[in-house]
Amino acid sequence: MKKKERKGKKNIKFDFNSVFGGMFVGIANIIPGVSGGTMLVIFNLFDRLMYAISDIFKKETTTRKESIILLIKVLISAAIGIILFAKLLGITLKYIEAETIFWFMGLIIFSVPIIIKQEMKGENFNIFAFVIGFSFIIILQYLQSKNPSNDINATMNVIHFISLILYGIIGGATMIFPGVSGSMVLLVLGKYEMIRSYIDKLTSLDMEAFISLCFFGIGVILGIVLSAKLTSFLLKKYKGKTVSVILGFIIASALILPFNIEGQIEYNTLKICSIIISFIFGGIIIYYINRLQTKKENA
């Protein structure tokens, strides 16, 4: 009886972790420069999600049902995170933009040692692969700064809907990859504000926005599946090099976050203190998340 009770408790914890982590993935993907994939790694969901997506398409598997349930949980939680927090983040980015950005920066920076400990066991760090990943994010940031335009008022036609699927594929593929920001990629493509405006219009039951997001969502799902299959293959065959590239993505994405601050900020003593507190608060959250995960693994 005691064993059964313990097993039940573990399932509850796992469910909470996937839902809570999924929401953070959604929240992260709203902010340009913040990677939803990094949130998956932080919440110990990345490997599980990659396996689950690959498992769904295997011919012979006994865990397809569990994999589908996990994928649905994370996707629905991410969608809830996007819808519920889009307006809240809009407010925080308007009034305390620097603090919000540095909070995410704290989440990412403090998670790096944990990621190295979890993912690099028995693997050799590859500096060349790391530099490639690091450089890719820097180039992406440069391209974003050179292409700030966004097509908000797009005409509703077949070409528009096909393009939404294609942009969704690109966004979905980058959305779950650690260190790469799907929203930043959409910014480079000039489509970020359009997609965010559709999300904002959902609360006012705008049918055009809803239909457009459905087509974009189809593309996102396709992109996630394609990205997961490729990532699973790379992690299986070249784990050390792949994790090194991912670390390059993550560290570069954290370092460039302050460059994504759009508003004019007066860095007085109060502002600097609030930024430092926000950064440390991000680290505290990571500390307690890791502590909970360690307790769960040792239970």
C-alpha positions, 0 to 999 in steps of 0.5 A: 500500500505504501508503495502505491501511495508513493507512486501516485505522489510521483505522478502528481509531481510529474504532472505539475512539473510538465504543466508548470514548465509548459506555461513557462515555455509559453511565457518565454516565447512571448518575449524576443530573445528569451528561449522557450527551449531553455525553459524546457531544459530548466524544468527538466522537460527537454529530453522527455519532450524530444523522446515523446515526440519521436515515440509518437511516430515509432512503428513499434512502441508501448508508450505512445499513449503516455507520450501523446498525453505529455505532448498535449499537456505541454502544448496546452500549458504553453498556449495557456501561458501565452494567452494568460500572460501576454497582457501581463507581460505587456504591462511589465515590459511597458513599466518595468521592462529592464526588471522583467528582462533581467529576471529572465536573464537570471533564470537562464544564467543560473540554470547553466551550471545545472544544465552542464551537470545534467547533460554533459555527464560522460561527454566531452565539451566541444569548444568549436561547437560551442562557438558555432552556437554562440555565434549563431545567436549573435548573428541572429541578434544583429539581423533582428536589429537591422530588420525592425519592421513588422507586417501587422495589417496583413490581407486575409487570403490563401497566400496569407494563410500559407505563409502563416503555416510556413512562419509557424513551422519556422517559429515552432522549430526554433520555439523548443530549441534551447537558447534560440528564441522563436519570437526573435526569429519572427522579429527577424522575419518581420512577423512578430508584431503581427502574431502578437497582435492576433494573440491580443485580439483573442480576448475580444473574440476576433474571428480573423485573429482566431483563424489566422492563429489556427493556421499559424498553430498548424505550422508551429506543431509541424515545426515542433515535430520536425525539430524534435526528430532532428534534435533527438537524432543529434542527441543520440549520435553526437550528444557532446557536440549537440549539447555544446552547441545548445550551451552556446545558444543559451549563454549567448541568448542570455548575454544579449537580453539587455540589448533587447530593452527598447525603452529609455532607461535612467540607470539611477541607484534605485533602478540598478538595485531593482534590476539586481534584485530581479536578476537574483530573484530569477536565480532563486527560482532556479535554485528552488526548482532544481531542489524540488527536482532533486528531491523528486529524483531521490524520493 
